[in-house]
Amino acid sequence: MSDRKFSVHARHIDSHHARLVSESSFVAAAIAYVEDLETGGDSSEISVIVRDVASGHEQCFRIDLDTGEVNGCG
């Protein structure tokens, strides 16, 4: 599967602070964003919004920073 462009930002941060990520899927883009993110807090979980740049489709994911487990926001 070829890489697509995604705009990713933490749910608690305004979307104008989003980072562009090239990945094969929404989940891969969320993980790539979190791998480079300095959380600086006590929370072991973060929610991120991932938007496909071409289609505008968005998905939200909760990522456990301790285990790496990824779940949809709900």
Biopython code that builds the backbone (N, CA, C, O; Angstrom):
import numpy as np
from Bio.PDB.StructureBuilder import StructureBuilder

atoms = [
    (1, "MET", "N", (0.848, -1.183, 0.000)),
    (1, "MET", "CA", (0.000, 0.000, 0.000)),
    (1, "MET", "C", (0.890, 1.241, 0.000)),
    (1, "MET", "O", (1.855, 1.316, 0.760)),
    (2, "SER", "N", (0.574, 2.190, -0.831)),
    (2, "SER", "CA", (1.410, 3.393, -0.919)),
    (2, "SER", "C", (1.062, 4.379, 0.196)),
    (2, "SER", "O", (-0.036, 4.370, 0.752)),
    (3, "ASP", "N", (2.045, 5.226, 0.497)),
    (3, "ASP", "CA", (1.856, 6.219, 1.549)),
    (3, "ASP", "C", (0.875, 7.304, 1.111)),
    (3, "ASP", "O", (0.812, 7.678, -0.061)),
    (4, "ARG", "N", (0.118, 7.793, 2.080)),
    (4, "ARG", "CA", (-0.807, 8.901, 1.891)),
    (4, "ARG", "C", (-0.399, 10.012, 2.845)),
    (4, "ARG", "O", (0.315, 9.767, 3.818)),
    (5, "LYS", "N", (-0.843, 11.216, 2.577)),
    (5, "LYS", "CA", (-0.556, 12.357, 3.452)),
    (5, "LYS", "C", (-1.677, 12.501, 4.475)),
    (5, "LYS", "O", (-2.857, 12.512, 4.127)),
    (6, "PHE", "N", (-1.290, 12.612, 5.732)),
    (6, "PHE", "CA", (-2.229, 12.814, 6.821)),
    (6, "PHE", "C", (-1.812, 14.034, 7.633)),
    (6, "PHE", "O", (-0.624, 14.306, 7.802)),
    (7, "SER", "N", (-2.787, 14.748, 8.122)),
    (7, "SER", "CA", (-2.570, 15.844, 9.059)),
    (7, "SER", "C", (-2.964, 15.302, 10.426)),
    (7, "SER", "O", (-4.090, 14.838, 10.610)),
    (8, "VAL", "N", (-2.041, 15.358, 11.387)),
    (8, "VAL", "CA", (-2.277, 14.751, 12.693)),
    (8, "VAL", "C", (-2.004, 15.770, 13.794)),
    (8, "VAL", "O", (-1.009, 16.494, 13.759)),
    (9, "HIS", "N", (-2.909, 15.811, 14.774)),
    (9, "HIS", "CA", (-2.679, 16.651, 15.949)),
    (9, "HIS", "C", (-3.302, 16.013, 17.174)),
    (9, "HIS", "O", (-4.273, 15.262, 17.081)),
    (10, "ALA", "N", (-2.728, 16.324, 18.322)),
    (10, "ALA", "CA", (-3.293, 15.842, 19.579)),
    (10, "ALA", "C", (-4.661, 16.490, 19.757)),
    (10, "ALA", "O", (-4.853, 17.654, 19.405)),
    (11, "ARG", "N", (-5.592, 15.746, 20.293)),
    (11, "ARG", "CA", (-6.966, 16.221, 20.429)),
    (11, "ARG", "C", (-7.052, 17.490, 21.273)),
    (11, "ARG", "O", (-7.921, 18.329, 21.035)),
    (12, "HIS", "N", (-6.165, 17.639, 22.255)),
    (12, "HIS", "CA", (-6.211, 18.791, 23.151)),
    (12, "HIS", "C", (-5.466, 20.009, 22.593)),
    (12, "HIS", "O", (-5.405, 21.052, 23.244)),
    (13, "ILE", "N", (-4.896, 19.876, 21.381)),
    (13, "ILE", "CA", (-4.141, 20.963, 20.744)),
    (13, "ILE", "C", (-4.914, 21.417, 19.505)),
    (13, "ILE", "O", (-5.488, 20.590, 18.797)),
    (14, "ASP", "N", (-4.932, 22.719, 19.242)),
    (14, "ASP", "CA", (-5.615, 23.245, 18.065)),
    (14, "ASP", "C", (-5.063, 22.628, 16.788)),
    (14, "ASP", "O", (-3.878, 22.311, 16.691)),
    (15, "SER", "N", (-5.959, 22.464, 15.803)),
    (15, "SER", "CA", (-5.574, 21.802, 14.559)),
    (15, "SER", "C", (-4.516, 22.573, 13.766)),
    (15, "SER", "O", (-3.828, 21.983, 12.934)),
    (16, "HIS", "N", (-4.372, 23.882, 14.008)),
    (16, "HIS", "CA", (-3.335, 24.613, 13.271)),
    (16, "HIS", "C", (-1.930, 24.226, 13.731)),
    (16, "HIS", "O", (-0.946, 24.671, 13.140)),
    (17, "HIS", "N", (-1.824, 23.408, 14.773)),
    (17, "HIS", "CA", (-0.535, 22.878, 15.227)),
    (17, "HIS", "C", (-0.309, 21.452, 14.716)),
    (17, "HIS", "O", (0.567, 20.738, 15.204)),
    (18, "ALA", "N", (-1.103, 21.054, 13.737)),
    (18, "ALA", "CA", (-1.000, 19.687, 13.202)),
    (18, "ALA", "C", (0.323, 19.492, 12.471)),
    (18, "ALA", "O", (0.952, 20.441, 12.001)),
    (19, "ARG", "N", (0.717, 18.230, 12.395)),
    (19, "ARG", "CA", (1.930, 17.857, 11.675)),
    (19, "ARG", "C", (1.545, 16.988, 10.484)),
    (19, "ARG", "O", (0.684, 16.118, 10.618)),
    (20, "LEU", "N", (2.156, 17.200, 9.327)),
    (20, "LEU", "CA", (1.911, 16.353, 8.164)),
    (20, "LEU", "C", (2.754, 15.096, 8.271)),
    (20, "LEU", "O", (3.946, 15.146, 8.575)),
    (21, "VAL", "N", (2.107, 13.965, 8.012)),
    (21, "VAL", "CA", (2.755, 12.663, 8.127)),
    (21, "VAL", "C", (2.430, 11.862, 6.875)),
    (21, "VAL", "O", (1.282, 11.859, 6.431)),
    (22, "SER", "N", (3.411, 11.187, 6.301)),
    (22, "SER", "CA", (3.190, 10.277, 5.168)),
    (22, "SER", "C", (3.232, 8.852, 5.695)),
    (22, "SER", "O", (4.274, 8.378, 6.147)),
    (23, "GLU", "N", (2.096, 8.175, 5.633)),
    (23, "GLU", "CA", (2.001, 6.793, 6.112)),
    (23, "GLU", "C", (0.988, 6.036, 5.264)),
    (23, "GLU", "O", (0.309, 6.623, 4.421)),
    (24, "SER", "N", (0.891, 4.742, 5.490)),
    (24, "SER", "CA", (0.003, 3.902, 4.694)),
    (24, "SER", "C", (-1.427, 3.851, 5.226)),
    (24, "SER", "O", (-2.339, 3.456, 4.499)),
    (25, "SER", "N", (-1.638, 4.249, 6.492)),
    (25, "SER", "CA", (-2.982, 4.142, 7.072)),
    (25, "SER", "C", (-3.181, 5.188, 8.166)),
    (25, "SER", "O", (-2.227, 5.817, 8.625)),
    (26, "PHE", "N", (-4.430, 5.359, 8.570)),
    (26, "PHE", "CA", (-4.749, 6.274, 9.660)),
    (26, "PHE", "C", (-4.015, 5.871, 10.941)),
    (26, "PHE", "O", (-3.431, 6.719, 11.616)),
    (27, "VAL", "N", (-4.042, 4.589, 11.271)),
    (27, "VAL", "CA", (-3.401, 4.106, 12.504)),
    (27, "VAL", "C", (-1.891, 4.333, 12.453)),
    (27, "VAL", "O", (-1.296, 4.784, 13.431)),
    (28, "ALA", "N", (-1.273, 4.022, 11.317)),
    (28, "ALA", "CA", (0.175, 4.229, 11.177)),
    (28, "ALA", "C", (0.522, 5.703, 11.341)),
    (28, "ALA", "O", (1.543, 6.034, 11.944)),
    (29, "ALA", "N", (-0.315, 6.592, 10.811)),
    (29, "ALA", "CA", (-0.074, 8.032, 10.953)),
    (29, "ALA", "C", (-0.192, 8.456, 12.415)),
    (29, "ALA", "O", (0.609, 9.264, 12.888)),
    (30, "ALA", "N", (-1.173, 7.926, 13.132)),
    (30, "ALA", "CA", (-1.345, 8.253, 14.555)),
    (30, "ALA", "C", (-0.128, 7.810, 15.356)),
    (30, "ALA", "O", (0.364, 8.554, 16.203)),
    (31, "ILE", "N", (0.353, 6.608, 15.093)),
    (31, "ILE", "CA", (1.510, 6.073, 15.813)),
    (31, "ILE", "C", (2.768, 6.883, 15.486)),
    (31, "ILE", "O", (3.550, 7.195, 16.384)),
    (32, "ALA", "N", (2.969, 7.224, 14.216)),
    (32, "ALA", "CA", (4.141, 8.016, 13.826)),
    (32, "ALA", "C", (4.135, 9.366, 14.531)),
    (32, "ALA", "O", (5.182, 9.842, 14.969)),
    (33, "TYR", "N", (2.970, 9.980, 14.642)),
    (33, "TYR", "CA", (2.855, 11.270, 15.321)),
    (33, "TYR", "C", (3.239, 11.132, 16.790)),
    (33, "TYR", "O", (4.014, 11.933, 17.313)),
    (34, "VAL", "N", (2.698, 10.122, 17.449)),
    (34, "VAL", "CA", (2.941, 9.943, 18.881)),
    (34, "VAL", "C", (4.394, 9.567, 19.157)),
    (34, "VAL", "O", (4.943, 9.961, 20.186)),
    (35, "GLU", "N", (5.019, 8.823, 18.269)),
    (35, "GLU", "CA", (6.428, 8.451, 18.464)),
    (35, "GLU", "C", (7.332, 9.674, 18.545)),
    (35, "GLU", "O", (8.350, 9.644, 19.236)),
    (36, "ASP", "N", (6.973, 10.748, 17.850)),
    (36, "ASP", "CA", (7.790, 11.965, 17.849)),
    (36, "ASP", "C", (7.282, 13.030, 18.809)),
    (36, "ASP", "O", (7.843, 14.124, 18.872)),
    (37, "LEU", "N", (6.234, 12.727, 19.554)),
    (37, "LEU", "CA", (5.598, 13.713, 20.424)),
    (37, "LEU", "C", (6.231, 13.706, 21.808)),
    (37, "LEU", "O", (6.460, 12.651, 22.398)),
    (38, "GLU", "N", (6.505, 14.890, 22.307)),
    (38, "GLU", "CA", (6.972, 15.037, 23.686)),
    (38, "GLU", "C", (5.728, 15.284, 24.534)),
    (38, "GLU", "O", (5.164, 16.377, 24.495)),
    (39, "THR", "N", (5.296, 14.287, 25.297)),
    (39, "THR", "CA", (4.055, 14.427, 26.055)),
    (39, "THR", "C", (4.231, 15.321, 27.269)),
    (39, "THR", "O", (3.356, 16.138, 27.553)),
    (40, "GLY", "N", (5.320, 15.195, 27.985)),
    (40, "GLY", "CA", (5.612, 16.074, 29.096)),
    (40, "GLY", "C", (4.581, 16.067, 30.205)),
    (40, "GLY", "O", (4.527, 17.015, 30.989)),
    (41, "GLY", "N", (3.778, 15.056, 30.296)),
    (41, "GLY", "CA", (2.766, 15.014, 31.339)),
    (41, "GLY", "C", (2.738, 13.669, 32.033)),
    (41, "GLY", "O", (3.521, 12.772, 31.723)),
    (42, "ASP", "N", (1.815, 13.546, 32.983)),
    (42, "ASP", "CA", (1.696, 12.303, 33.740)),
    (42, "ASP", "C", (0.726, 11.325, 33.096)),
    (42, "ASP", "O", (0.623, 10.178, 33.530)),
    (43, "SER", "N", (0.021, 11.761, 32.073)),
    (43, "SER", "CA", (-0.971, 10.911, 31.432)),
    (43, "SER", "C", (-0.286, 9.781, 30.670)),
    (43, "SER", "O", (0.752, 9.983, 30.039)),
    (44, "SER", "N", (-0.876, 8.600, 30.735)),
    (44, "SER", "CA", (-0.322, 7.466, 29.998)),
    (44, "SER", "C", (-1.124, 7.222, 28.720)),
    (44, "SER", "O", (-0.940, 6.204, 28.052)),
    (45, "GLU", "N", (-2.011, 8.157, 28.382)),
    (45, "GLU", "CA", (-2.835, 8.012, 27.188)),
    (45, "GLU", "C", (-2.965, 9.362, 26.492)),
    (45, "GLU", "O", (-2.998, 10.410, 27.137)),
    (46, "ILE", "N", (-3.038, 9.315, 25.173)),
    (46, "ILE", "CA", (-3.247, 10.540, 24.397)),
    (46, "ILE", "C", (-4.258, 10.249, 23.296)),
    (46, "ILE", "O", (-4.296, 9.147, 22.749)),
    (47, "SER", "N", (-5.067, 11.235, 22.983)),
    (47, "SER", "CA", (-6.002, 11.130, 21.864)),
    (47, "SER", "C", (-5.496, 12.019, 20.740)),
    (47, "SER", "O", (-5.096, 13.162, 20.961)),
    (48, "VAL", "N", (-5.523, 11.468, 19.524)),
    (48, "VAL", "CA", (-5.071, 12.229, 18.362)),
    (48, "VAL", "C", (-6.143, 12.188, 17.274)),
    (48, "VAL", "O", (-6.886, 11.217, 17.137)),
    (49, "ILE", "N", (-6.194, 13.283, 16.504)),
    (49, "ILE", "CA", (-7.084, 13.381, 15.357)),
    (49, "ILE", "C", (-6.232, 13.238, 14.106)),
    (49, "ILE", "O", (-5.248, 13.956, 13.930)),
    (50, "VAL", "N", (-6.617, 12.304, 13.235)),
    (50, "VAL", "CA", (-5.887, 12.050, 11.999)),
    (50, "VAL", "C", (-6.823, 12.375, 10.833)),
    (50, "VAL", "O", (-7.920, 11.825, 10.735)),
    (51, "ARG", "N", (-6.376, 13.278, 9.948)),
    (51, "ARG", "CA", (-7.190, 13.677, 8.793)),
    (51, "ARG", "C", (-6.441, 13.349, 7.514)),
    (51, "ARG", "O", (-5.287, 13.740, 7.339)),
    (52, "ASP", "N", (-7.108, 12.624, 6.618)),
    (52, "ASP", "CA", (-6.559, 12.343, 5.296)),
    (52, "ASP", "C", (-6.592, 13.650, 4.515)),
    (52, "ASP", "O", (-7.665, 14.217, 4.308)),
    (53, "VAL", "N", (-5.437, 14.134, 4.082)),
    (53, "VAL", "CA", (-5.342, 15.433, 3.423)),
    (53, "VAL", "C", (-6.146, 15.442, 2.115)),
    (53, "VAL", "O", (-6.798, 16.437, 1.802)),
    (54, "ALA", "N", (-6.105, 14.352, 1.358)),
    (54, "ALA", "CA", (-6.779, 14.305, 0.057)),
    (54, "ALA", "C", (-8.297, 14.275, 0.184)),
    (54, "ALA", "O", (-8.992, 14.977, -0.550)),
    (55, "SER", "N", (-8.818, 13.474, 1.104)),
    (55, "SER", "CA", (-10.273, 13.295, 1.197)),
    (55, "SER", "C", (-10.922, 14.151, 2.279)),
    (55, "SER", "O", (-12.121, 14.422, 2.219)),
    (56, "GLY", "N", (-10.136, 14.577, 3.269)),
    (56, "GLY", "CA", (-10.688, 15.329, 4.396)),
    (56, "GLY", "C", (-11.302, 14.440, 5.463)),
    (56, "GLY", "O", (-11.755, 14.945, 6.490)),
    (57, "HIS", "N", (-11.328, 13.123, 5.248)),
    (57, "HIS", "CA", (-11.892, 12.190, 6.224)),
    (57, "HIS", "C", (-11.040, 12.190, 7.487)),
    (57, "HIS", "O", (-9.812, 12.154, 7.412)),
    (58, "GLU", "N", (-11.697, 12.229, 8.658)),
    (58, "GLU", "CA", (-10.992, 12.244, 9.941)),
    (58, "GLU", "C", (-11.335, 11.024, 10.777)),
    (58, "GLU", "O", (-12.439, 10.484, 10.708)),
    (59, "GLN", "N", (-10.359, 10.606, 11.568)),
    (59, "GLN", "CA", (-10.560, 9.563, 12.562)),
    (59, "GLN", "C", (-9.838, 9.981, 13.837)),
    (59, "GLN", "O", (-8.814, 10.664, 13.794)),
    (60, "CYS", "N", (-10.390, 9.561, 14.969)),
    (60, "CYS", "CA", (-9.793, 9.853, 16.270)),
    (60, "CYS", "C", (-9.311, 8.546, 16.889)),
    (60, "CYS", "O", (-9.990, 7.522, 16.813)),
    (61, "PHE", "N", (-8.133, 8.594, 17.502)),
    (61, "PHE", "CA", (-7.566, 7.412, 18.140)),
    (61, "PHE", "C", (-7.067, 7.751, 19.539)),
    (61, "PHE", "O", (-6.534, 8.836, 19.771)),
    (62, "ARG", "N", (-7.245, 6.812, 20.473)),
    (62, "ARG", "CA", (-6.648, 6.890, 21.808)),
    (62, "ARG", "C", (-5.465, 5.934, 21.803)),
    (62, "ARG", "O", (-5.596, 4.768, 21.431)),
    (63, "ILE", "N", (-4.316, 6.435, 22.217)),
    (63, "ILE", "CA", (-3.106, 5.612, 22.219)),
    (63, "ILE", "C", (-2.567, 5.530, 23.632)),
    (63, "ILE", "O", (-2.312, 6.552, 24.270)),
    (64, "ASP", "N", (-2.395, 4.305, 24.122)),
    (64, "ASP", "CA", (-1.797, 4.072, 25.433)),
    (64, "ASP", "C", (-0.294, 4.202, 25.280)),
    (64, "ASP", "O", (0.334, 3.415, 24.573)),
    (65, "LEU", "N", (0.281, 5.192, 25.940)),
    (65, "LEU", "CA", (1.713, 5.473, 25.785)),
    (65, "LEU", "C", (2.586, 4.420, 26.453)),
    (65, "LEU", "O", (3.771, 4.316, 26.136)),
    (66, "ASP", "N", (2.029, 3.643, 27.365)),
    (66, "ASP", "CA", (2.802, 2.594, 28.029)),
    (66, "ASP", "C", (2.860, 1.316, 27.205)),
    (66, "ASP", "O", (3.906, 0.674, 27.111)),
    (67, "THR", "N", (1.719, 0.947, 26.604)),
    (67, "THR", "CA", (1.648, -0.327, 25.873)),
    (67, "THR", "C", (1.674, -0.171, 24.363)),
    (67, "THR", "O", (1.972, -1.127, 23.646)),
    (68, "GLY", "N", (1.363, 1.036, 23.867)),
    (68, "GLY", "CA", (1.273, 1.243, 22.423)),
    (68, "GLY", "C", (-0.049, 0.814, 21.836)),
    (68, "GLY", "O", (-0.231, 0.882, 20.620)),
    (69, "GLU", "N", (-0.978, 0.372, 22.665)),
    (69, "GLU", "CA", (-2.296, -0.056, 22.184)),
    (69, "GLU", "C", (-3.059, 1.126, 21.598)),
    (69, "GLU", "O", (-3.082, 2.212, 22.177)),
    (70, "VAL", "N", (-3.684, 0.901, 20.442)),
    (70, "VAL", "CA", (-4.423, 1.952, 19.738)),
    (70, "VAL", "C", (-5.891, 1.545, 19.653)),
    (70, "VAL", "O", (-6.221, 0.440, 19.222)),
    (71, "ASN", "N", (-6.769, 2.466, 20.076)),
    (71, "ASN", "CA", (-8.215, 2.245, 20.006)),
    (71, "ASN", "C", (-8.869, 3.491, 19.431)),
    (71, "ASN", "O", (-8.332, 4.593, 19.547)),
    (72, "GLY", "N", (-10.023, 3.315, 18.814)),
    (72, "GLY", "CA", (-10.787, 4.459, 18.348)),
    (72, "GLY", "C", (-11.357, 5.229, 19.528)),
    (72, "GLY", "O", (-11.632, 4.657, 20.583)),
    (73, "CYS", "N", (-11.532, 6.536, 19.339)),
    (73, "CYS", "CA", (-12.190, 7.342, 20.366)),
    (73, "CYS", "C", (-13.669, 6.977, 20.340)),
    (73, "CYS", "O", (-14.226, 6.666, 19.287)),
    (74, "GLY", "N", (-14.280, 7.019, 21.484)),
    (74, "GLY", "CA", (-15.682, 6.642, 21.460)),
    (74, "GLY", "C", (-16.532, 7.215, 22.451)),
    (74, "GLY", "O", (-17.729, 6.930, 22.477)),
]
sb = StructureBuilder()
sb.init_structure("model")
sb.init_model(0)
sb.init_chain("A")
sb.init_seg("    ")
for serial, (resi, resn, name, xyz) in enumerate(atoms, 1):
    if name == "N":
        sb.init_residue(resn, " ", resi, " ")
    sb.init_atom(name, np.array(xyz, "f"), 0.0, 1.0, " ", f" {name:<3s}", serial, name[0])
structure = sb.get_structure()
